[in-house]
Amino acid sequence: MAEDDSENRPKKKARHGDGTVFWDKAKGCYVGQISLGYKPDGTRLRPKAEGRTKKEVHDKLKRIREDHEAGLELGDKYTVEQACRDFLKRGLPKQGASTVSGVKTHLEVHIIPGLGKAKLKRLSADDVDDFLAGLTSKCSTSYIGRILGTLRRVIRFAQRRNKVARNVAELVEAPKGKAGRPSKALTLEQGKAIIRESHGTWLHAYIAVSMFTGVRTEEARPLKWAHTHLNPIVGEECSCGAVHREDLPPHIEVWRSVRVHGDTKNETSRRTVALPAYVVDILTAYRKRQIEERKRNGHKGEGIVYVFGTRHDTVKEAKNVRRYFKAVTEAAEIEGNWVPRELRHTFVSWMSDQGASDELIADLVGHKKTSTTRTVYRHQLRPVITKGSELLDKAFGDGFEEAD
């Protein structure tokens, strides 16, 4: 390759700190070197750069010096894919398995194929905008937002390790994507149909609790009998094994979820909700049947911890609950694809139909945006909320008969 014309011009004296640039015949390009002090072991720190012209090499040496002064890792070889791999390996130490799985999907399916080869230091806001625009025809708006959130987390992780100076993903907003799958709610007749169809199974009680209290699926699966009070009588031993000191209606304490450390989604999700009378009857019969079945199958019958646990008294997996629920809705001849979380939407819909206010519904289902007077500290017991069971007793109790 021919040398550029700069060799024929009068040579200018290099300024101190600019480094030196020379033609390397063996490599067929210009090579530059700059001195940046000493390494921790006492040897000289002299990074190199290569390019087709002197200007290109000088520009690279300048960026190396600026990165060094900013405390960043030297070089320009660290890619977005490497940042993603490092984040997966070290950036999620406290996250649950489901969260890690979701993040891994964002990275492996979308971010790495779309941006992985880009040098992280050279990634621009325009690059991120173009990447997100490519998702609008196949992903919903909310999902694109989650992908962007994961990218921001990856770059923040890289920032903390001095791999990059700024987070360009913070400079863009998620575009509008495809319309997401709308949430659905069962009608009163459909609700009665799945209650009847699931009779005699553990899902019968699961549906009753979920549909008439509005608990999240992640809160229902780890529900414990110790937090399920079917006969709280003052001075007498309750179904939970404790002796209540005050007069309370039957209720459940929604205190835990399957999230990391067992916390609910937020502090206002920690609530105590009264049970409608027919749900109490269903749970009472189910508890008796559960104990008998455990004993009959040679498993521990007394001291069962989880209301909807497996035969080995562990929390059921979400995919198994979805599978059983789908089978019940199909057997009840309810059209469409239904998932357990829509039992919560059903509860909200029915409560609204019965004239419940938005504030009451938010309180019952543990939404974060509720009155500050209803917000409590983490370890406090919220007052038992009875309005939900009273309204649904009125709506669902009329004309409903439990199958034998």
HUZI-V311611 format. One line per field, one symbol per residue. psi: psi as a letter, one per 30 degrees, with the letter a starting at -180 (. if undefined). A space follows every 50 residues. Layout:
psi=???
This chain:
psi=kkllfffflkkkkklkfflkklkjeefhlkklkkkgbllfgflkjillll lfleeeeeeeeeeeeeeeffglkllhfjleeeeeeeeeefghfgkleeee eeeeeeeeeeeeeefefkkeffkleeeeeeeeeffffflleeeeeeeeee eeeeeeeeefghfleljffffllklkalkljkklkkleeeeeefeeegkf lffeeeeeeefgfgllefeeegklffgjjfijkkflklfffljkfljklk lkjiflaglkggllelfffjlkklklefeeeeeeeeeeeeeeeeeegglk elhkekehllfghlkkkeeeeeeeeeeeeeeghjlljkleffeeeeeeee eefggkleeeeeeefhkeilkfffkllegkklkkjfeeeeefeeefejgk kkk.
